[in-house]
Amino acid sequence: MVYILIAILIFGILIGLHEFGHFAVAKACGVRVNEFSIGMGPLIFQRTKGETDYSLRLFPIGGYCAMEGEEDESNDPHALNRQPFWKQFLIFVAGAAMNFLTGLLLLVCLYAGATAFYTNEIVALNDGFPAEGEDGIMVGDEIYKINGERIYLRNDISTVLQFKSRGDSMEIVVLRDGQKLTRTLYKQTYTDENGQEYRAFGFSYGSIVEATPGLKLKYAWYNALDYVRLVRLSLQMLVTGSAGVKDLSGPVGIVSTISEMGQETEAEAGFAAAMENVLFFGAMIAVNLAVMNLLPLPALDGGKVLILVVDAVALLLFKKKIPQKFETVINAVGFILLMGLMLFVTFNDVVKLVR
């Protein structure tokens, strides 16, 4: 139960921080904010300061930032719709930026106590490895890319091979003496210490280096980039049909995953290790929220940015802006479709839980 509450709290904080990003930049840009709410649902407490109502609501599942001129045309000079392009753009992307920074900061804190890191360096080649040598692969080479994907961290190698597998072949780029060398490797049949045959590319990787302050920051940044890539690869699988909508997880599925992960880790390594894993997962969710919110889809921040750009182009070419009512209809339809998808995903999550 404790991990379910932690998961719900993580969601609430991340969504609240998202809205705070919009709020802070809107205030900095001189936009009128009518209400800034922490939580959703029935009102618990409200205080008015200046032009803004600050609210605390019953359910700790996020919040919202209601700006003048966001949904309807307003003649108020401080309304959102009266602001220049650059101010609106900054306000729209501020929520996603806040989520990304939250995830990055969380990773920096998690890596602060690290004493060592694994690298991408090749440390051993199997007996009989056919591509050994200067024209192939050598111990000490650093893995730079696999199948076109940049390798930042040791764990990236298994992730890339999972998402962008080419079967029995692999295109690998290694760094050797400052040069990038491209090689093609093929799986071979090897024999383990028990005499069992297995198929593999035939190299081992991951030397250990001391975790200096600079390296901790570097690895935190790389991990954040990995989370961005994970969203991209997952979306590519949806587009190509490698994965379906039923494979998506919504809030219910994510809360369930966090709870199971926390309980399993606590049973094996204790509560501190469980919380560390949960916080890593929270950082991933924060970065995922940032990326997903910037997708150019109606009702999302990315959709608002797209309409803003289209509006600017229309004004430049035709000296006329897109009517506000069209934008309102597009966002309303997008919101309905998004809610429909969320309901489907939530229903699917519940079905998975009861099976």
Buried (B, 14 or more C-beta within 10 A) or exposed (E): EEBEEBBBEBBBBBBBBBBBBBBBBBBEBEBBBEBBBBBBEEEEEEEEEEEBBBBBBEEBBBBBBBBBBBBEEBEEEBBBBBBEEEBBBBBBBBBBBBBBBBBBBBBBEBBEEBEEBBBBBBBEBBEEBEBBEEEBBBEEBBBBBBBEBBBBBBBBBEBBBEBBEEEEEBBBBBBBEEEEBEBEBEBBEBEEEEEEEEEEBBBEBBBEEEBEEEBBBBBBBBBBBBBBBBBEBBBEBEEEEEBEEEEBBBBBBBBBBBBEBBBEBBEEEEEEEBBBBBBBBBBBBBBBBBBBBBBEBBBBBBBBBBBBEEBBEEEEEEEEEBEBEEBEEBBEEBBEEBEEEEEBBBEBBBEEEEE
